[in-house]
Amino acid sequence: MKNRILALIDGFNYYHKIDRYFHLYNEPVKWVDYRALLNSILTEEDDAANAKITYYSAISTNSKESTIRKHLIFIEALKTVNINIVLGKFKKKQIPKCRPIEKCQNCHNVSCGTLHRHEEKETDVNIAVKLIEATLLDEYDKCFLFSGDGDFVSVVKRALELRPQKKIVIVPPPPPIQGNSILAQEYRCAELIKASRNPAFLVNFERIKKSQFPNTIKHNWKIDFSFKDDARVKHKLNEEFDVITNPWAI
């Protein structure tokens, strides 16, 4: 009997490295088909056809409309390959003092230098809850955690304490380096890998480039999303399409 596969993807943990690579080398890497990426690392002993994948992220509603649209398009593309989507939220965080390199256009009170930033919340908790739940309910034999976030050390340890026979494999995002020769320490997640009790699968950008969606996907879908911009003006995206087009195509 083949291994039942679960994959949990920390969307922003991967996105930051992918975005950095994109800006460094101007190569198309953002349009990632995470099912294809997962399939590329599975073995014949794994049940690829029935692998359950969940992508965790959040819509940055304080971003530009074009940025929000790109994120929504990408999420719709993931749905076409049967990837479940779980979204957290961005919450406003008040910073008591601006950094020297920051301008004060976002300050709540310029005279006291109080800056408002927005931080993504809930993704780490959502992933942790799912990992423990799936472990206790015996929903997988092998779980691939696509993240390099050290905050998952405790929950990975606990999952393996509860069910020592389970296998958890860490798949950290690669450093923004071209080529195949990347040292293991460049991934900077030694404690998380150690907690998993298994060797990590260290993907590189050559593999990610081979795991991209086609630039056009035939699919009927609709954007229906409301948000407020920095001017506190409410906007609504409401559009219908019969194809999904790569918004980062070069």
N, C-alpha and C positions, 0 to 999 in steps of 0.2 A: 504494500500500500504506500502510495506517495505521500510526502510531507504536505500537510495543510499549511498554506502560506498566508501570513498577514504582513502587510507593509503599512507603516505609519510614517507620513512625510511631514516634516517640519518645514512648511513652505518658505517662511522668511529666512530661516537659517540657511537654506539652499540659495534663495534668491539673492542675498547680499553678495555671495561669492560669484554667482553667475553674472550679476550686474557689473561687478568689478571686472571680471574677465571680458565682458562685452565692451566696456569702455576702454580697456587697455589695448585690445587687439582688433576691435571692430569686426568680430566674427559672430555669426548668428547662433546663439546658444540659449536664448531665453524661451524658445518655443518647445520646451521639454515634454516629451511623451513619457511620463513616469512609468507607465505600464511597460513600454518598450525597454526602458532603462532597467526595471526590475527583471524582466525576462532575460536580459543580457547577462545577468549574474546568477540566475537560477541553474540548477543542475538537473539531470535526468531523474533524480530522486525526488524532485519537487513538483507539486501539482500546479503548474503555471496557469493552466486553463481556468482554474477556480480560485486563483489568488485574490484575496480581498485587500483592496488598497483604499486608504483614506488620506486625503490631502488636507492639512490644517493650515489656515491662514486667516487673514482679516482684510477687509476693504478699508483703505486709508481715506476716509471721507473728507479729510482736510486737504487732500492732494488736488492737483489740477484735474479738470474733467477728463482730459485726454489720458491721464495716468489711470484714473478709475476705469475708464472704458477698456483700456488694454488689459487690466486685471480681470475684469468681467469676461472679456473675450477668452482669455487663457483658461479661466475656470470652466467656461462652456466647452472648450476643447477637451479638457480632462474628463468631463462627463461623457463624451462620446466614446471613451474607452472604458466605461464602467468604473470610474474612480469616484468614490464618495467624497463629498466636500463638507467640511465642518469649519464654520467661520467664527472667529472670535470678534473682538471689538478694539477700536482705538479709543483710548481715553486721554483726556487732557491732563497734563502734569504741570504744576506751577514750579518754576525754578526761581529761587530767591535772588540769584545774581547771574547776569549774562556773562558768558565767556568773552575774553578779549576779541576773539575772531568773529563773534556774532553781532549782527546788527539788531537794533531794537524795534524793527517794524512789527514784530509780534508781541511786544511788551504790553501787558495789561496796564501798567503804570510806568511810563517812561521815566518819571522823576525818581522812582525807587529801583528801576531796573529789574522788574519782575517779568520773566519770560515764560510764555506758555509753549510747551512742546506737547506732541502727541505720541503716546507709546502704545504699541500693540500689546493687548492683554488676552488671556485665556487660553492661548494655544498650548503652552506648556502644561497647564492643568488638564486641558481636554485630552492631550496625548497620554498623560500619566493615568488619567481615569480609564481610558480605553485599554491601555496596556494591562492594568491590574484586572479590569473586568474580563478581558479576553483570556487572561491567564487563569482566573478562577473558574470561568465557564468552559474551559478547555476548547477554545475556538481555533487554536493553531498548534502546529508542531514546531514551526520555525517562524520567528518574527524578525523582519528587517526594519530597523529604526533608522530612517534617513535623517540624521541630525548629528551634529558634533557638539551639541549644547551640554555642558557639564551639569546643568540643573537636572538632567535625567539620571545621574548616577544613582541616587537613592531609590528611585522607583524601579530601575532595572535590577538593582540588588534585591529589592523586596519581591519582585515578580519571581526571581529565581529561587528565593527562599521558600516561597509558597509552592512552587512547582519546579523542583530542581531538574526534572527531565526535559523541560522546555529549552529551546535554543533561541537565543536572541543575538542577532548579528547587527553590529553598528555599521552604517554606511554613511560616513561623514561627507559633507560637501568638499570638493577638492580645492586646494589653494589655487588662486588665479595664475597658473603657470602653464605654458604651452609644453607639449610633448608628453612622453610616457614616463620619464625619469623624475619621479617626485619622491623625496624621502618621506618615510612614515611620520617622522616628527613634524613635518610641515602641516599635517592635518590638525595638530594641536588638540587632541581629545584622548590622550593616553588613559586618563582616569575612567572615562566612560567606556572605553574598550576593555579595560581591566575589569570593570564591574560586570560586563557581559559574559565573562569567562570564555569567550570565543575570539578567534581572530576576526578583525574587522575586514570588510570588503572595501578597499580603497579605490574608488572610481577616480578617473581623471577626465579632463575636458575632451580628450579624443573620444572617449566612450559616450560622453554627453552629446557631443556633436553628431554621433551616429544614432542617437535616440531622440530625434526631433520629429514633430508632426510634419506632414506635408504642408506647404504654405497655404493650401486651400482645402478645406474639408466641407463636403456637401452635407448640410444639416440645417433644418428649419429651427430657428430659435428666436428669442426675443430678449432684449435688455429692458428691464423695468426696475429702475433703481432711483431712489431719492437721496439727496445729500445737501449739506450746507457748506459753502466755501468760507474763506477767511473773513469775507465781508458780511458773514452771517446771512447771506442770501440763499434761499432754498432753491435747489435745482432738481430737475427730474429728467432722467434718461429713459426714453420710451421709444424703442426702435425695433423693427422686425427684419430678419435676414433669412436667406435661404442657403447661405454658405458661412463658414467661419474662416476668416482670413488672418494670417499671421500679422499682427500689428508691428512686429519688429523686423519684418523681412528687409533684407539689404539688397 
